[in-house]
Amino acid sequence: MADLVYPPVVIAIKSFWKYLDLRFSFSGEENIPQDGGAILAINHIGYLDFAIVGTAVLPKKRYVRFMAKKEIFNNKLAGPLMRGMHHISVDRGNGSASFVAALRALRKGEIIGIFPEGTISTSFEIKELKSGAVRLAMAAGVPVIPTIIWGSQRVWTKGVRKNLLRKSVPVTVAFSEPLFFAKDCDVESEESTLRRVLIASLRKIQDDYPDSHQGQRWAPVRLGGTAPAPLNL
């Protein structure tokens, strides 16, 4: 498919990162396939997650097609951009059309970005996952790459006033080794496996994070932060 909108958006986004003075740290890029379909199963902690993860994939010379709620596509400004970048609209009341669209894109060799928690985790822990990522991977015969982002919640997240000042915030993205699911696998069991990998990767990144979590609103209670306590762990 022709990408006339994505390249100029990438230029704008990179200028935005430069303005914010974010300090990126990307790892595991070797787990992103050079070609062919794949699913990025990403934790969700802030409104900029999709753009940051998309930036982390750019060195592989690939674009990520994100699945996003239809309300974004209905926005007069964001909608044309989302459609122009071939992202996939998700109607939470009827997900069959978005599933088919994502499946078609995967079979064409695209990388699809999914936030399997569904919404931003205000506790910044991994919530229970929806089964879409595993089901798509099974149907398309593609790997799921567990993807963790950390630090983006310090810039703009749910329930907290956004901070777009230049503060040199460290932001980490890590791609774990791909997971492969057989067509006859137990979806619930494999979903639990994916969640365990995401939790383990998140905790390692948090351990290696250069700034202290103690007493910070952007940090989970488990690390001494003051974010809302999670409903589940």
C-alpha positions in Angstrom: 0.0 0.0 0.0 1.2 3.5 -0.8 2.4 5.5 2.2 2.0 9.2 1.3 1.0 10.4 4.8 3.3 8.3 7.1 6.6 9.9 6.0 5.7 13.5 6.7 4.1 12.5 10.0 7.3 10.8 11.0 9.2 14.0 10.3 6.8 16.0 12.5 6.9 13.4 15.3 10.7 13.4 15.3 10.7 17.2 15.6 8.3 16.9 18.5 10.6 14.5 20.3 13.5 16.9 19.7 11.4 19.7 21.2 10.5 17.5 24.3 14.2 16.5 24.6 13.2 12.9 25.4 16.1 10.5 26.0 15.2 7.3 24.2 16.6 3.9 24.9 15.5 1.1 22.5 16.5 -2.5 22.8 15.5 -5.8 21.2 15.2 -4.4 17.7 16.6 -7.6 16.4 13.3 -9.2 17.3 11.4 -7.1 14.8 11.3 -9.1 11.5 12.8 -7.4 8.5 9.8 -8.4 6.5 6.5 -10.3 6.9 3.7 -9.9 9.3 4.0 -9.6 13.1 2.1 -8.3 16.1 3.5 -5.9 18.7 1.6 -6.5 22.0 2.4 -3.3 23.9 1.7 -2.2 27.5 -0.3 1.0 27.7 0.7 3.8 30.1 0.3 7.1 28.2 -1.2 8.8 25.2 2.1 9.0 23.3 2.8 5.3 23.4 1.8 4.5 19.8 4.1 7.3 18.4 7.0 6.3 20.6 6.8 2.6 19.7 6.4 3.5 16.1 9.6 5.6 16.3 11.5 2.6 17.9 10.6 0.4 14.9 11.7 3.0 12.2 15.4 1.8 12.2 14.0 -1.5 10.7 12.6 0.6 7.9 9.1 -0.5 8.7 5.9 1.2 9.7 3.5 0.0 12.4 -0.2 -0.1 11.7 -1.9 0.5 15.1 -5.3 -0.6 16.2 -7.0 2.3 17.8 -10.5 3.2 19.1 -12.8 4.5 16.4 -13.3 7.8 18.3 -9.8 8.9 17.1 -10.8 8.2 13.5 -13.9 10.4 14.0 -11.8 13.4 15.0 -11.6 16.0 12.2 -7.8 16.4 12.5 -6.6 13.0 13.7 -9.0 10.9 11.6 -7.6 11.7 8.1 -4.1 11.2 9.5 -5.0 7.8 11.0 -6.6 6.6 7.8 -3.7 8.0 5.7 -1.3 6.0 7.8 -3.4 2.9 7.4 -4.1 2.4 11.1 -7.1 0.2 12.0 -10.2 1.6 13.6 -11.6 -0.5 16.5 -15.3 -0.4 17.4 -15.4 -1.7 21.0 -19.0 -2.6 20.5 -18.4 -4.7 17.4 -14.8 -5.8 17.0 -15.3 -8.3 14.1 -14.6 -5.7 11.3 -11.3 -4.5 12.9 -10.3 -8.2 13.5 -10.8 -8.9 9.8 -9.0 -5.7 8.8 -6.0 -6.5 11.0 -5.9 -10.1 9.8 -5.9 -8.9 6.2 -3.0 -6.5 6.9 -1.0 -9.2 8.7 -1.4 -11.6 5.7 0.0 -8.8 3.5 3.1 -8.7 5.7 2.3 -5.6 7.9 3.3 -5.1 11.5 0.3 -4.5 13.6 0.5 -2.7 17.0 -2.0 -3.7 19.7 -2.5 -2.6 23.2 -4.0 -5.8 24.7 -4.9 -4.2 28.0 -7.5 -2.2 26.0 -7.0 1.1 27.8 -4.3 3.0 29.6 -3.3 1.4 32.9 -3.5 4.2 35.5 -1.6 2.0 38.0 1.2 1.6 35.4 1.1 -2.2 36.0 0.1 -4.8 33.5 -3.7 -5.2 33.6 -5.6 -8.3 32.5 -5.3 -8.7 28.7 -7.9 -9.0 26.0 -7.5 -12.1 23.8 -7.3 -10.2 20.4 -3.5 -10.4 20.0 -3.3 -14.2 20.6 -6.3 -14.8 18.4 -5.0 -12.7 15.5 -1.6 -14.4 15.7 -3.2 -17.8 15.6 -5.3 -16.9 12.6 -2.6 -15.2 10.6 0.3 -17.5 11.6 2.5 -14.6 12.7 4.5 -14.0 15.9 3.6 -11.8 18.8 6.4 -9.6 20.0 5.9 -8.5 23.6 6.7 -4.8 23.7 7.3 -2.7 26.8 7.4 1.1 27.0 8.3 3.0 30.2 8.7 6.7 30.8 6.0 8.0 28.4 3.6 8.3 31.3 5.8 11.2 32.7 4.9 13.3 29.6 1.1 12.7 29.1 -1.1 10.1 30.7 -4.7 9.5 31.8 -5.8 11.5 34.8 -2.6 13.6 35.0 -2.0 17.0 33.5 0.3 16.7 30.5 3.8 18.0 30.8 5.2 19.2 27.5 8.1 21.1 28.9 11.6 20.1 28.0 12.8 18.0 30.9 15.0 15.4 29.3 12.8 12.5 30.4 14.2 9.0 29.8 11.9 6.8 27.8 12.6 3.1 27.2 11.1 0.7 24.6 12.1 -3.0 24.7 11.1 -5.7 22.2 11.1 -9.2 23.7 11.7 -12.5 21.8 8.7 -13.4 19.6 6.0 -15.8 20.8 4.5 -18.2 18.4 1.0 -19.7 19.0 -0.3 -22.9 17.3 -3.7 -22.7 15.6 -5.1 -25.2 18.1 -3.6 -23.7 21.2 -5.5 -22.8 24.4 -6.1 -19.1 24.0 -6.6 -18.4 27.7 -3.4 -20.2 28.6 -1.3 -18.4 25.9 -2.8 -15.1 26.9 -1.5 -15.8 30.5 1.9 -16.6 29.0 1.9 -13.3 27.1 1.0 -11.4 30.3 3.8 -13.1 32.3 6.3 -12.1 29.6 5.1 -8.5 29.6 5.2 -8.3 33.4 8.8 -9.7 33.6 10.0 -7.4 30.9 8.3 -4.3 32.5 9.9 -5.1 35.9 13.4 -5.5 34.3 13.1 -2.2 32.6 11.9 -0.5 35.8 14.9 -2.0 37.6 17.2 -0.5 35.0 15.5 2.9 34.7 17.9 5.7 35.5 15.5 7.8 37.6 14.2 6.9 41.0 10.5 5.9 41.3 10.2 6.7 45.0 7.4 9.1 45.8 6.6 9.8 42.1 3.1 10.2 40.7 4.2 8.4 37.5 5.4 5.3 39.4 3.5 2.3 40.7 2.8 1.7 44.4 4.9 -1.4 44.2 8.0 0.8 43.5 7.2 3.4 46.1 5.3 5.6 43.7 1.9 7.3 44.3 0.0 6.2 41.2 -3.4 4.6 41.9 -3.2 1.1 43.3 -3.9 -1.6 40.6 -7.2 -3.5 40.6 -5.3 -6.7 39.9 -1.7 -8.0 39.6 
